């Protein structure tokens, strides 16, 4: 069974040139050369260890313009400045906040690259034009299946989130970026139905791209997390052959009340389909679950995440993993993946290695 960061030597990509191309990808995901670099250097796949060593050498004493300490200090200063910008925006969520957050984290992800990644866009997983996904696969293939992260983006205001699947593909996993139907065009449980169709496609097709069906992690932010929660806590919406995931991450989801026009229309007349109502009566299959909220999430979002955590703690499954990310807002934690801000990436990989593989 493969491991996203601690994979044995024999699971390295077949093409050795992937090692060089992953240097550029890992240079973007500084999570592995800054605070979380030890994940790669201590037991990671051979091509990732080579990439990390090359990165350290590139910034080291052999002709580098800056010392590693200077580079690290500059990166830390940039992250601190981004957090200050996020704090100044407050606990709000609107078009202005979305644009400002996207700009702040685009700067921190300037080095993120498509090098070493094959991207296939707009693959249909269902009959509706909105039911499409983009696939991010490392070049060269694998000798055995690798981890798959399936990501559902947030609402219409959310900036582009292809950094999430890129960050996973850059370290040897497979990333899936999925789009879905949402209000006001559709009503609940359309989102849960889309998650079921999406997971059916991934389970049926991911092995031919190098993925392991036993290592599928499902992640969503904001509205994406809401629809995943609908799927996880409503047996009527689930695949009859099983949930189809090894674990799930719900980031700043809206679980208890309407938040924004899209979800207000989506849950109109369907209060019993809200995740906090569903979880009260759910007795079906469960997988390891992580909840994220952010210091600068809107209060209604923070309250809903905390209440879902409390309800799950009282359930037969016990408490999920819960992270309240300091210095982040409604989308900055997911936009930080693949950037020099490593807090969210660290939380993600700790959860993966503790609960999944």
FENWO-V127810 format. One record per residue. PSI is psi in radians with two decimals (999 if undefined). OMEGA is omega as a letter, one per 20 degrees, with the letter a starting at -180 (* if undefined). NEAR is the number of other C-alpha atoms within 10 Angstrom. Layout:
psi	omega	near
PSI	OMEGA	NEAR
PSI	OMEGA	NEAR
//
This chain:
psi	omega	near
2.30	a	13
2.87	a	22
2.28	a	20
-0.64	a	23
-0.47	a	23
0.52	a	18
2.47	r	19
2.84	a	15
-0.67	a	12
-0.15	a	13
0.21	r	20
2.69	r	24
2.59	a	22
-0.59	a	13
2.11	a	11
-0.40	a	12
-0.21	r	13
-0.55	a	22
-0.79	a	22
-0.69	a	16
-0.53	r	20
-0.31	r	27
-0.81	a	26
-0.70	a	20
-0.76	r	25
-0.49	r	27
-0.57	r	25
-0.78	r	25
1.28	a	32
-0.05	r	27
-0.47	a	26
-0.05	r	26
-0.23	r	23
-2.04	a	17
-0.57	a	16
0.31	a	16
-0.49	a	18
-0.48	r	15
-0.76	a	19
-0.79	a	24
-0.43	a	20
1.45	r	11
0.12	a	15
3.02	r	22
2.67	a	25
-0.73	a	20
-0.50	r	24
-0.66	r	28
-0.74	r	21
-0.73	a	18
-0.77	a	27
-0.76	r	25
-0.73	r	16
-0.68	r	17
-0.78	r	18
-0.69	r	15
-0.67	a	14
-0.50	a	17
0.16	a	17
-2.55	a	16
-0.19	a	12
1.35	r	9
0.24	a	10
2.57	r	11
-0.49	a	12
2.63	r	13
2.78	r	15
-0.67	a	18
-0.72	r	11
-0.72	r	12
-0.76	r	15
-0.75	r	17
-0.72	r	12
-0.72	r	12
-0.75	r	18
-0.70	r	16
-0.69	r	12
-0.70	r	18
-0.75	r	22
-0.72	r	14
-0.69	r	13
-0.72	r	22
-0.65	r	21
-0.69	r	13
-0.69	r	15
-0.77	r	23
-0.68	a	15
-0.44	r	11
-0.35	r	17
-2.92	a	14
0.95	a	19
2.78	r	15
1.92	r	19
-3.09	a	10
-0.65	a	13
-0.78	r	12
-0.72	r	21
-0.80	a	20
-0.75	a	13
-0.68	r	15
-0.76	r	24
-0.71	r	19
-0.73	a	13
-0.73	a	20
-0.35	r	26
-0.63	r	17
-0.70	r	14
-0.30	r	23
0.35	a	21
-0.56	a	14
-0.13	a	18
2.36	a	23
2.75	r	22
0.01	a	20
2.29	r	18
0.11	a	23
2.29	r	23
2.09	a	16
2.26	r	17
2.10	a	12
2.70	r	13
0.83	r	15
2.25	a	13
2.29	r	17
-0.01	r	23
3.09	a	18
-0.40	a	9
2.48	r	11
-0.42	r	12
-0.20	a	16
1.33	a	19
2.84	r	20
2.69	r	24
2.44	a	20
2.32	a	22
1.94	a	28
2.29	r	26
2.48	r	27
2.61	r	23
-0.40	r	18
-3.13	a	20
2.71	r	19
-0.26	r	13
2.93	a	15
2.59	a	23
3.02	r	27
2.55	r	28
2.20	r	31
2.06	r	25
2.09	a	26
2.27	r	26
2.11	a	27
3.08	r	24
-2.74	a	24
-3.03	a	17
-0.40	a	13
-0.33	a	15
2.35	r	23
2.86	r	20
2.41	a	12
0.50	r	20
-0.13	r	18
-0.51	a	23
-0.98	r	24
-0.53	r	26
-0.73	a	31
-0.57	r	29
-0.77	r	26
-0.53	a	30
-0.30	r	31
0.35	r	23
0.05	r	30
-3.05	r	27
2.27	r	30
2.46	r	30
2.15	r	29
2.02	a	24
2.48	r	26
2.82	a	23
2.93	r	23
2.64	r	20
2.94	r	23
2.77	j	18
-0.01	a	14
-0.52	a	10
2.89	r	15
2.81	r	19
2.43	j	22
0.66	a	20
-0.66	a	20
-0.75	r	25
-0.64	r	26
-0.69	r	22
-0.68	r	26
-0.71	r	28
-0.79	r	23
-0.72	r	19
-0.84	a	24
-0.54	r	22
-0.76	r	18
-0.82	a	16
-0.81	a	22
-0.59	a	17
-0.44	a	11
-0.28	a	13
-0.45	a	20
-0.59	r	15
-0.25	r	10
0.00	r	16
0.06	a	22
2.78	r	26
2.08	a	21
-0.36	r	20
-0.16	a	19
0.74	r	24
2.13	r	25
2.23	a	23
2.22	a	23
2.44	r	23
2.64	r	25
2.46	r	28
-2.10	a	23
-0.62	r	27
-0.72	r	27
-0.63	r	27
-0.82	a	26
-0.62	r	30
-0.74	r	26
-0.69	r	26
-0.79	a	27
-0.77	a	25
-0.47	a	25
0.29	r	25
1.80	a	21
-0.49	a	17
-0.44	a	12
-0.19	a	20
2.80	r	22
2.31	a	16
-0.44	a	10
0.06	r	7
2.87	a	12
-0.60	r	20
0.25	r	22
2.70	r	21
-0.45	a	21
2.91	r	22
2.59	r	27
2.10	r	26
1.92	a	26
2.03	r	28
0.79	r	30
2.78	r	29
1.95	a	29
-0.26	a	29
-0.30	a	20
2.82	r	16
2.44	a	18
1.75	a	18
2.76	a	15
-0.67	a	11
-0.87	a	18
-0.51	r	21
-0.79	r	15
-0.69	a	19
-0.73	a	22
0.15	a	20
2.09	a	14
0.19	a	11
0.80	a	12
-0.52	a	16
-0.22	r	11
-0.10	r	20
2.48	a	23
-0.67	a	25
-0.43	r	24
-0.70	a	16
-0.72	a	19
-0.42	r	19
-0.48	a	14
0.12	a	11
2.29	r	15
0.27	a	13
-2.75	a	13
2.62	r	13
2.66	r	17
2.82	r	17
2.39	a	19
2.42	r	21
2.32	r	22
2.35	r	20
2.43	r	24
3.02	a	29
2.62	a	24
-0.64	a	18
0.42	r	25
2.65	r	23
2.51	a	18
-0.65	a	13
-0.57	r	16
-0.82	r	24
-0.73	a	21
-0.70	a	16
-0.71	r	20
-0.76	r	25
-0.68	r	18
-0.69	r	15
-0.73	r	23
-0.82	a	20
-0.74	a	14
-0.72	r	14
-0.62	r	18
-0.55	r	13
-0.10	a	12
3.07	a	15
-0.42	a	10
-0.34	a	13
3.13	a	12
2.36	r	17
2.99	r	17
2.40	a	15
2.21	r	19
2.15	r	15
1.91	a	19
2.04	a	18
2.45	r	14
0.04	a	20
2.80	r	26
-2.80	a	27
-0.44	r	30
-0.20	a	28
-0.50	r	26
-0.75	r	24
-0.56	r	22
-0.31	r	26
-0.29	a	28
2.22	a	31
0.15	a	32
-3.06	r	27
-0.12	r	29
1.83	a	28
0.02	a	21
-0.85	a	18
-0.70	r	23
-0.70	r	24
-0.73	r	17
-0.73	a	16
-0.85	a	16
-0.55	r	16
-0.76	r	13
-0.80	a	20
-0.86	a	23
-0.38	r	13
-0.69	a	9
-0.36	a	15
-1.05	a	19
999	*	17
//
